[in-house]
Amino acid sequence: DAGVIQSPRHEVTEMGQEVTLRCKPISGHDYLFWYRQTMMRGLELLIYFNNNVPIDDSGMPEDRFSAKMPNASFSTLKIQPSEPRDSAVYFCASSPRDSYSGNTIYFGEGSWLTVV
Amino acid sequence: RKEVEQDPGPFNVPEGATVAFNCTYSNSASQSFFWYRQDCRKEPKLLMSVYSSGNEDGRFTAQLNRASQYISLLIRDSKLSDSATYLCVVNDPTGGGNKLTFGTGTQLKVEL
C-alpha cells in the first residue's frame, strides 16, 4: 500500500515567494495532520483535519500560513509570503478513524523547505 | 515548562550496552504515550506504545509512571542499527485526544 505522499520533497525559494506543500493521505484515513520540525523546536503540530474539516489550527504560527483539505485524498499547506524563519521540514501524517492511539499515525517523508 | 521534556543527548554507547532514556510530561490528563524513532533525514516511525503496566518488545522495554508523569525507554544489547533519535510522544486530551505532542528527542549513537 502507498503511504502518505508529500510533494515537493525539497524546495528552495526566495523570501517573499509563495510556497505550497501538498499531501496525499493514506486512503481510508479520516485524520490528516501537518507538522513542522526544526532543530530548535522539534516537531510541532500546525493543524489537523477530521473528515476534511479543520479541527484545530492553534499551532499555525501566523496568518501567512493556511491549510486546506478540499477532499479526502488531498491537502495543501501554503505559506505566503515565505520568510527565512519558515525553513524547516514539514511533515504530513494521516491516521484512521479510531486514532486515539498514536500507533496509527503514519508520516510522509517530509517536505524540506529552505527560504533564502 | 515544555509539555514533553527529554534529554537531547547525544548518548554515545558501545555496541551491546544497555541504555535508558527518560521523558517527563506536563499534562496529567494525557492518556496515551509512545516512543517514536526517527532516523537522520527520515520521518518519525512508531517504535512502541507505553502501557501503565510496562511493556516489552524484544530488546526494548517501556515504562510509565503516571504519578510522576514520567516515561522511560530501555534498550538492551544495543546494536549499531539502534542509532537514531528517540522521540517521546504524549497525546493531548483536548480537542478529542487526537493531537500528539512530541518531545524534541534524544539522540543515540551506538559505536563499535
Interface residues (C-beta under 8 A of the other chain):
Chain A: Y31 Y35 R41 G42 L43 E44 L45 Y48 N50 I55 D56 F91 S95 S99 Y100 S101 G102 N103 I105 F107 G108 E109 G110
Chain B: Q31 S32 F34 Y36 K42 E43 P44 K45 L46 S49 L87 V89 N91 G95 G96 G97 N98 K99 L100 T101 F102 G103 T104 G105
